[in-house]
Amino acid sequence: MANKFIADRLLQETVPLMSKLAGMTAGMDDLIDLSIGDPDFTTPAPIIEAGYKDALAGCTHYTQHRGYPDVIQAVVDYYKRELGVVTDEKNVLITTSADYAAFQACFATINPGDEVLIPDPSFLCYRSQVEYSGGKSVMVPTYEEDGWRLKAEIAEKYVTPKTKGIFISTPNNPTGACMHKEDLEGIVRLAEKYDLLIYSDEIYTWYSYDIPFVSVLSIPGAAERTVVINSMSKNYVCTGARLAWVIAPVQIIGAMVQEGMNMVYTAPSISQRMGKFALEQGKEVMAPIMAEFKERMFKTAERINQIPHLKVQSPPPGTFYLFVNVKETGLTDEEFVLKVLQDAHVVTVPGSNFGSCGKGYVRFCATVGLPKLMEACDRIEKLGL
Ligand SMILES: Cc1ncc(COP(=O)(O)O)c(C=O)c1O
């Protein structure tokens, strides 16, 4: 993308193989795409109707900078009711997508040269969000043997006098790992010891299968040093609303509002109305969809483990991603992805795109129905890798 007008910060970024795959699928009519982190379900009608009804009633304008007060209250009530976390409306910001919320949090808190710890592997945007904000991302390894759970004692080895904060992501994309209470306690103690800020991405809240989801905010001492990010995208299968909520100390909320006012001004009003309904009543309407995701995940993990040389945690811990160990095939993760695309017309994502600890693993998304997931496995098995 060389062009004299492009900023250095973007020219320096390497384009992951994942972004190039789309251009290689032309003419593959029987393609099965397991690369997309966007649920295939349409958002349940009652959530859409709530936005529509309120839009007709006039909710089509800019809103208060932190969001509609009743949506803020719905976040406070939801964290109390569903997760046992007590927070206050002054600690909540309604904003535009978890992606932007994380960037906003980084931009509001990171000074040039600050280092931020990020689990390896994890969602690739964290690194850009830190680096666009002038910080340096420092990857902290996680391992299959630990169920990919981020361990405070490993993170501590990467702390330097410049470390400002640590990202945690539970359940994790791409590994599906769910942090246990003791993992979170370890991270909070580490953050206290070195005076770090915790950026906690909780957007897969309800995709936790092996243990009930635990928010870091339920750990004593976390609230004063944590920015929690959550959104409509996965919990309400509504990536298009681009709606997120943040819980953080008041000063950080203030700085994020200041930044947001200059960028997007307010979160979209109609999405906020959808969000209020979803937070209040969405769990019930989402139940069948969540059950289907769980079934897809469990059955696909079992099926993958029947394929010689492939191995995945079964039953899977969380999310709608399966992080498959392909090392025994003798191929690198990128070679595996290319081979499976070219010869089986199945699109997956190389684990190394999410960090160097992802080398030798491939992410499969259960964002297509079970028949297609089974067919993808059949086709891969036939390759005899
Ligand atoms: C871990 C994680 N965080 C954040 C996001 C972005 O979420 P949103 O659609 O709310 O911006 C994603 C999207 O896939 C994700 O996997």
The ligand as an SDF file (V2000), in Angstrom:
LIG
                    3D

 16 16  0  0  0  0  0  0  0  0999 V2000
  -12.1780  -10.2010   21.6450 C   0  0  0  0  0  0  0  0  0  0  0  0
  -12.8760   -9.1950   20.7920 C   0  0  0  0  0  0  0  0  0  0  0  0
  -12.9830   -7.9340   21.2370 N   0  0  0  0  0  0  0  0  0  0  0  0
  -13.5940   -6.9790   20.5020 C   0  0  0  0  0  0  0  0  0  0  0  0
  -14.1510   -7.2700   19.2710 C   0  0  0  0  0  0  0  0  0  0  0  0
  -14.8620   -6.1740   18.5190 C   0  0  0  0  0  0  0  0  0  0  0  0
  -16.2000   -6.1110   18.9720 O   0  0  0  0  0  0  0  0  0  0  0  0
  -17.2110   -5.0130   18.4290 P   0  0  0  0  0  0  0  0  0  0  0  0
  -17.9480   -5.6330   17.2810 O   0  0  0  0  0  0  0  0  0  0  0  0
  -18.1080   -4.6820   19.5650 O   0  0  0  0  0  0  0  0  0  0  0  0
  -16.3890   -3.8590   18.0020 O   0  0  0  0  0  0  0  0  0  0  0  0
  -14.0690   -8.5670   18.7560 C   0  0  0  0  0  0  0  0  0  0  0  0
  -14.6190   -8.8990   17.4390 C   0  0  0  0  0  0  0  0  0  0  0  0
  -14.5020   -9.9740   16.9170 O   0  0  0  0  0  0  0  0  0  0  0  0
  -13.4170   -9.5550   19.5460 C   0  0  0  0  0  0  0  0  0  0  0  0
  -13.3160  -10.8230   19.1320 O   0  0  0  0  0  0  0  0  0  0  0  0
  1  2  1  0
  2  3  1  0
  2 15  2  0
  3  4  2  0
  4  5  1  0
  5  6  1  0
  5 12  2  0
  6  7  1  0
  7  8  1  0
  8  9  2  0
  8 10  1  0
  8 11  1  0
 12 13  1  0
 12 15  1  0
 13 14  2  0
 15 16  1  0
M  END
$$$$
